[in-house]
Amino acid sequence: MNKLAHIVKSELTSLLRGKWVLGYGLIFLVLTDVLLRFGGGGPETLLSLSNVMLLFIPLVGMIYGILYIYQSREFVEMLLTQPVDRKTLYWGLYLGISIPLMSAFVLGAALPLGWNGILNNEVASTLLVLGLGAVLTLIFVSLGFVLGLAFYDDRIKGFGFTIVIWLFLAILYDGLILLLIFTFGDYPLDKFVIVVSMLNPIDLARIMVMLEFDISALMGYTGAVFNRFFGSGFGLLTAASMLALWLIVPMWTGLSVFKRKDF
């Protein structure tokens, strides 16, 4: 545990010294404050923030995760020569980058919400949006780790797959589902839409926001079907369970690859 804490502390210090994470948090602070000033109020601001969050956090998380793996190669090789087991090293590196990114988003968005009184008036909705942002950070940093380890010797391919995966999950996924619905519109597809929505963590986060604010039309066809089929309570529980699975699987996949990797 002491070794893990030492690695995490070292990575936190290094990231804060680079000012990158501070800039990331400042972006959300300014964005949230602008949305509050011109967005029309608490719920509208939280919805706008969630839309930006669902696009921006996955991209930053994956790029920062894979970039960190590439840039820390010599550091990892040096630590592996020390009496540090690979499991401890992996979790130290993962937490060392995930915690600052997650904290930067939460604090950057929460501070304007706090001094404008939204935290007091929209407690549940605010906690949901901030919590989803934190979970998405953990998910996509771990995906970045997996891609960085899988394409450890081919950075161009690694970054290429990162952009393609983000583009597919964040932008193209719902469009492809709609295309299938129009193509096979004569068949009952509600169950199919529910299943495929679980295969995308960004869609799951959209669904949870939709269930909280009760506006299915804003969050796309998959969210509307999910809400109509399951109902608010069970739908939220199902989406949360699948999002937790998305959180666990990439982290342990990254750990498994890291243990077997020949550095």
N, C-alpha and C positions, 0 to 999 in steps of 0.2 A: 504493500500500500504506500509506503514511503517513497519507493522508486516511482510508482505511478504519479503520485502528487508532485514529485520533483520534475518529472518530464512535462506534466501539464503546466506547471508554473513556468518552466523554461520556455515553452511554446507561447504561453500567454504574454510573457515579457517581450519575446521576439516580435510577436504580431503587433503589440501596442507600440513598440518602438518604431515600427514601419509606418504607422499612421493610416494604414489601409483600412483597418476595421473602424477607426474613428470616422473616416470619410464615409464609410458605408452607413454607419449609424446617423451621421449628419444628413445624408440624403433622405432617410425616412423621417427625420425630425422636421426638415424643411418641407417635405412633401405633405406630411400630415398637417402641419400648421397651415399651409396654403389651402389644403382641402377644407379645413375647418373654417377658414376665413371666407372662402368663396364657394363651398360645396353645399351650403344650405342647412347644416345641422348635424347632430350626432349620428343617427342611423344612416343618412346619406353619405356622410364622411367615412363611416366604417365600411360601407359597401364599396365605395370608391377605393379605399385603402386595400380592401381584400382583393379587388380586381388587379390592382398593381402588384400586390404581394404574390398572387398566384402566378404571375408572369416573371417577376424579377427575382424572387428568392430561389426558385429552382435553378435558374441560369447561373446566378452568382454562386450558389452552393456547389454545383457540379464543377464549374470552372475553377473555383478556389480549391476544391478538394483535389482535383486532378493536378492542378498546378503545384499544390503543396507537395504531393507525392514526388513529382519530378524535381522540384527544387531542393527537397530535403534528402536526396539520395545519399550524399556523402555523410550527412548527419546520422541517417539510419544505419549505414554500414559501420560507422564508428561505434554507435551504441550496441550493435550486435556483437562487437568484439568484447564488450563489457559483460559482467554477470547480470544481464537483464534478459528475461525470457521474452519471447516474441509476443505473447499475449499481452503482457504488461506494456510493452513498447507500442503495440498497435493501439490499445485503448488510450495510452498517453497521448499519442499523436492525434488520434481522432477527437478526443475531448479537448485537446489543446487548440484545435482549430474550430470545432463546433461551438464550444461555449462562447468564445468572443463574437462569432457571427450571430449566434442566437441572441446574445445579450445586446448587441448593437441594434438589432431590429426591434427587440422588445422595448428597450429604453428609448430608442429614437422615436418610436411611434407612441409610446406611453406618456412621455413628458408633455407633448402638446395636448394630448387627450386629458391629461391631469390638470394642467393649468387653465384649460378651457371648460372644466367641469364635466366632461363626458364620462370620465371614470365613475363619477358618483351617480350619474343619471342612466347610463347604459352599461351597468357592471357586467352582466352575463354576456352580452354581445361583444363588449370590448375584450373580455377574457377569452372568448372563443376565437376571435380574430387573431389576437396576440399568440394564443396557444397554438393555433394552426400554423402560424408563421414559424414558430419555434420548432414544431414537429417537422414541417417541410424542410427547414434548414438541416435538421439531423438526417432526414431521409436522403436529401440530394448531396450532402457532403459525403455520406457513405457511398452513394452511387459514383461520385467522383473518385473516391478511393478505389472502388472496384475497377473502374475503367483505367485509372492510373496504374494499378498493379497489373491488369490484364495486358495493357499496351505499354509496359515499362520501357521497352527499347525502341518504341516507335511513337514519338510524341505527336507527330502530325496526325496519325491515324487515331490516337487517343482523343485529341481535341476535336477531330472531325466527328467521331462517334458521339462525343459529348454534345456538340451543337445539334446533330441530327436527332438524338434522343430528346433533347429539350424541345426542339421544334415540333417533333411528333406529339409529345405528351401535352405541351402547352397550347399548341395552335391547331395542328392538323387532326388531332384525335376525334374531337366532336364532329368536325367536318366529314371525316370518313364514315362515322357512325350515321350521320344524316344521309350520306350518299347510299349506304346500305339500306336504310329505311325507305328511301324513295325507290330504290331498285326492287326491293322485296316487300313493298307496301301492302300486298295482298295477303301476307302471312302475319300471324300474331307474333310480334317482336318484343313485347314488353319485357319478358323474362330475359331475352337476349341482351337488351339494352342495360338491364340491371346488372347482369353478369359482367359485361364488358366495362361498365363504369367502375367496377371494383378493381379492374386491372390497371387503373391510372390513379396515382395518389393525388394528382392535381384535380381530377374530376371528383374524387372523394371529398377533398377539401371544399370544392364548389358546392357539393351537395350539402355538407354540414352548414355552410353559410346560408344556403337557401332555406334549409329547415329552420334555422334560427330566425331569419327575417321573413319567412313565409312568402317568398316571391319566386315561384318556380320559373316563370317566364324569363326572368333576368339571367338565370344561371344555366340556360340551355335545355335542350330536349331531354338529355339523360337525367338531369336533376328533376325535371318535371315528372318523368315517368317514375323515378325512384320515390318521389314524394307521394304520388298518387297510389302506387302499389303497396308501399309499406306503411304509410302514415307517419306522422311526425316523430312519435316516440321511438317506435321500433326502427324506423329508417335511420335516425340519428345514432342509435346503438349499433346497428349493423355497419354504418359508415365508419364509426369510431373504431370498431373491432378490426375492420379491414385496414384502416389507416395504421393501427398498431402493428398489424402483420407486415405492412409495408415498411414500418420502422425497424422491425426486428430482422427481417430476411436480408436486406442489403448489408446491415452491420455485421451479421455473423458470416455472410458470404465474404465480405472483405477480410474478416479475421481468418477465415479458412484459407483464402488465397495468400494472405500475408504469411501464414505459418509455413506454407509449402514453397513460397517464392525463394528462388536461388538468387540472392542479391550479389 
